[in-house]
Amino acid sequence: MDPVVRPIADPTFTAAAIGFLLGGATLGTVSGLVPGLHANNFALLLASAAPSVPADPLLIGCAMIGAGVVHTFLDIVPALALGVPDAAMAVASLPGHRLVIAGRGREAIRLSAVGSGLAVTLAVPLAIPITWGMVRAYPTIREHIVVVLASIVAFLLVSESSWRAAAAGLAVFLASAALGVVTLDVDPEAPLSTGGMLTPLFAGLFGAPVLIDAIRGTGVPPQSDARIAMERRDLGVAASAGSVAGAIVGYLPGVSAAIAATAALPAIPRSAADRGFVVATSGASTSNTVFALFALVALGTPRTGVMVALDEATVPFALPVLLAATTIAAAVGFCVLLAVGDTYLRVIGRADYTRLSVGVLTFLVGLSYLFAGGIGILTFGLATILGMIPPRIGTRRVHLMGVLIGPLMLA
């Protein structure tokens, strides 16, 4: 679909766009704060409902963008309170928990807000040159995609802490790749017309295992002040590294923001490793969402669930409008994170983890059924078992992204 020029000075259209954007931001707030839920789920629901909504598809697109961007700001909060990251935040779990255990959870929330906020600020000036370069490099990348993806897998393995951890990571990668090969092409009979296997796969691999582990949790210890104890220079370096990494992987198939955050690790100052990792991970997640939009417009290929939903809903590629929606959504996400983060950390951290985890697990099972039917529930169960393995054999969950990378390498 060719880019569309759409006037944004029309007061009626502008008011409607802001209304839809705020509605999407509300959905992104819910998905960000509910452990195991992702904005992709709401975006796909919006795509399914789009034909019956008597509104300009571009307005639906604003809602989808709002949900996706706000989610990237808020999903750090359940990761800190319960240790339940989604696929994009899985890599931040341990450093974030170390800060919470040290009583610096409120600071971690602000570090995440700064990382995501700076990512959007950097994305605007970087968008044109990076997109220009990636468009010209993409034919070569596509021709050698197996080599590119294999190099990424190799980097993830050699960046592990030991050869034993790397060997365990390879086993996890191969197992998740096999799961992806078996399930991704399944066309499930499900209650929702717009669905697929990604919801049960990612809910099982990245959400359910940590929910199960959280049942044995002891809650969040008392937290001290929210002051950011990180040098401005280190903060800027970490945010920039995460943003650039997230921007680049936004153009690559099967490569998530979690992988981008891992790629940013060498640039993070050792003196502020945990804090820098939270900043870089948040920056990579938000940057990935922003640049996935540019990848969709420039290359016509959706790289995230939200972009898939935009494509399925035939949203016009009116980049100025969608970019404005992205910027406003980022401001909303920043404010909401600071407004609710501390309270969430305090309230959820004191909750009955058993009841909370069982309740959310039941919700994820229902969600898997809605999107993928009975086969979705089975896939969710298998993915959960696999997702519980990495920390038990001393490797990172990021290798579970083999569920997408493996099938792409074999395609």
BELURKA-V626183 format. One record per pair of residues at least 24 apart in sequence whose C-alpha atoms are under 6 Angstrom apart, sorted by the first residue. I is the first residue (numbers start at 1). GAP is how many residues later the second one is. D is the distance in Angstrom with one decimal. If there is no record, write none. Layout:
BEGIN
i=<I:I>
gap=<GAP:GAP>
d=<D:D>
END
This chain:
BEGIN
i=<3:3:4:4:5:17:20:21:21:21:24:24:24:24:25:25:25:27:28:28:28:29:32:32:32:35:35:36:36:36:39:39:40:40:43:43:44:47:47:48:57:58:58:61:62:66:70:70:72:72:73:74:81:81:84:84:86:86:87:88:88:91:95:103:103:104:106:106:107:107:107:111:112:112:113:115:115:115:115:116:116:116:119:119:119:146:165:165:169:169:173:173:173:176:176:176:177:177:177:180:181:188:189:190:190:190:190:191:192:192:195:196:196:197:200:200:200:201:201:204:204:204:205:205:205:208:209:209:209:211:215:215:219:219:220:238:238:238:239:239:239:242:242:242:243:243:243:246:246:246:247:247:247:250:250:250:251:254:254:257:257>
gap=<314:315:313:314:313:42:43:41:42:45:39:40:42:43:41:42:45:40:39:42:43:42:39:42:43:43:49:50:167:171:28:29:265:266:263:266:265:262:266:146:258:257:258:254:263:263:259:263:213:214:260:263:264:268:123:126:120:121:119:169:170:167:179:120:121:119:120:236:119:120:121:168:167:170:221:124:164:167:168:166:167:170:124:164:168:263:229:230:226:230:226:227:229:224:226:227:225:226:229:223:226:184:184:180:181:182:183:179:178:179:176:175:176:175:168:176:180:179:182:176:179:180:178:179:182:176:175:178:179:146:138:139:130:131:129:30:38:42:40:41:44:38:41:42:40:41:44:38:41:42:40:41:44:38:41:42:44:150:151:27:28>
d=<4.7:5.9:5.4:4.6:5.6:5.4:5.0:5.1:4.4:5.2:4.0:5.8:4.8:4.5:4.6:4.7:5.8:5.5:3.8:5.2:4.6:6.0:4.6:4.8:4.3:5.7:5.6:5.8:5.9:4.4:5.8:5.4:4.9:5.2:5.5:5.7:5.2:5.4:4.9:5.3:5.1:5.3:5.8:5.8:5.9:5.1:6.0:4.5:6.0:5.4:5.5:5.8:5.3:5.4:5.7:5.3:5.5:5.8:5.6:5.2:4.9:5.6:4.8:4.2:5.5:6.0:4.9:6.0:4.5:5.9:5.5:5.5:5.2:5.4:5.8:5.1:4.5:5.4:4.6:5.2:4.4:5.6:5.1:5.0:5.4:5.1:5.7:5.0:5.5:5.9:5.0:5.6:4.8:5.5:5.2:4.6:4.6:4.3:4.5:4.4:5.3:5.2:5.7:5.8:5.8:4.9:4.2:5.3:5.8:5.7:4.4:5.8:5.5:5.9:4.8:5.6:4.6:5.8:5.8:4.8:4.6:4.1:4.9:5.2:4.2:5.9:5.7:5.7:5.0:5.4:5.1:4.7:4.9:5.6:4.7:5.3:5.3:5.1:5.6:5.0:5.6:4.1:5.0:4.4:5.0:4.9:5.2:4.1:5.1:4.4:5.6:5.3:5.3:4.9:5.4:4.7:5.6:5.1:5.1:5.5:5.0>
END
